[in-house]
Amino acid sequence: MVLKDGNKDLYIQQDKFGAQFAADVPAVEAALMAATQRPVTEAALHEASGAPTWKTIPSWAIYGTADKNIPAAAMKFMAKRAGAKRIVEIADASHVVMTSNPKQVAELIVEAAEATAN
């Protein structure tokens, strides 16, 4: 969709959403996600990110090996580059690993919170 400022909102086509973004989520849930997805602007994909906070803030990482949006090798590289305290790779998990594997994601969040609590 072209916006008034000339920028474009980008979506994943609803009929392809499940396979592309949420292959390990039940079809009914993936369909709801497809129907309610938030767009990303084309410009956002080209914006400079600014100073990397991973250089000064501890990080943890979790990702799926079946992510079709950000390859597992790229996620692993970024986690290692950031010096992640722990890297969790979930076999066959999609881009929405937090939806398909909420227990593992929550456990890692708690671990990170406890490790950084004052």
C-alpha positions in Angstrom: 0.0 0.0 0.0 1.4 3.4 -1.0 1.1 6.0 1.8 0.4 9.7 1.4 4.1 10.5 1.9 5.1 8.1 -0.9 6.4 5.5 1.5 5.0 1.9 1.2 3.5 -0.4 3.8 4.6 -3.9 3.3 2.7 -7.0 4.4 3.0 -10.7 3.9 0.2 -12.0 1.7 -2.4 -13.6 3.9 -2.5 -16.8 1.9 1.3 -17.2 2.3 1.7 -15.9 5.8 1.5 -19.3 7.6 4.2 -20.9 5.4 6.4 -17.9 5.4 6.2 -16.6 8.9 4.5 -19.0 11.2 4.8 -22.6 9.8 5.0 -24.2 13.2 1.9 -22.5 14.5 -1.6 -24.1 14.2 -3.3 -23.0 11.0 -6.2 -21.2 12.8 -3.7 -19.1 14.8 -1.5 -18.4 11.8 -4.6 -17.2 9.9 -5.5 -14.8 12.7 -1.9 -13.5 12.8 -2.1 -13.0 9.0 -5.3 -11.0 9.2 -4.0 -8.8 12.0 -0.4 -8.4 11.0 1.1 -4.9 11.4 2.9 -3.6 8.3 6.5 -2.6 8.1 7.3 0.5 6.0 9.7 0.0 3.1 11.8 2.9 4.4 12.2 1.1 7.8 14.1 -1.7 6.1 16.7 0.8 4.8 17.0 3.1 7.9 20.3 3.3 9.8 19.9 1.8 13.2 22.2 4.1 15.2 24.7 3.1 17.8 24.5 -0.7 18.5 23.4 -1.2 22.1 24.6 -4.7 22.1 28.1 -3.3 22.6 27.2 -2.0 26.1 24.0 -3.9 27.2 24.1 -7.7 27.9 22.1 -9.8 25.5 20.5 -13.2 25.2 19.3 -14.8 22.0 16.7 -17.3 20.9 15.7 -18.2 17.3 14.3 -21.0 15.2 16.1 -23.0 12.6 13.2 -22.8 10.2 12.8 -19.0 10.2 12.3 -18.0 6.6 12.6 -14.3 7.3 16.0 -14.2 9.1 18.1 -17.3 8.4 19.3 -19.2 11.5 23.0 -18.7 10.4 22.4 -14.9 10.4 20.7 -15.0 13.8 23.6 -17.1 15.2 26.2 -14.7 13.8 24.4 -11.7 15.3 24.0 -13.4 18.7 27.7 -14.3 18.8 28.8 -10.9 17.6 26.7 -9.3 20.4 28.4 -11.6 22.9 25.1 -13.1 23.9 25.3 -14.6 27.4 23.2 -17.6 26.1 22.1 -18.6 22.6 19.1 -20.9 22.3 18.4 -22.4 18.9 15.0 -24.1 18.6 14.9 -26.8 16.0 12.2 -26.3 13.3 10.9 -23.1 14.9 9.6 -20.3 12.6 10.0 -16.6 12.8 7.4 -16.5 15.6 9.3 -18.6 18.0 7.7 -16.7 20.8 4.3 -18.0 19.8 5.3 -21.6 18.9 7.7 -22.0 21.9 6.5 -19.6 24.6 7.9 -21.7 27.5 11.5 -21.6 26.2 11.2 -17.9 25.3 9.8 -17.0 28.7 12.5 -19.0 30.5 15.2 -17.1 28.6 13.6 -13.8 29.4 13.5 -14.7 33.1 17.1 -15.8 33.0 18.1 -12.5 31.4 16.1 -10.5 33.9 17.5 -12.3 36.9 21.0 -12.0 35.6 20.7 -8.2 35.1 18.6 -7.4 38.2 20.1 -4.9 40.6 
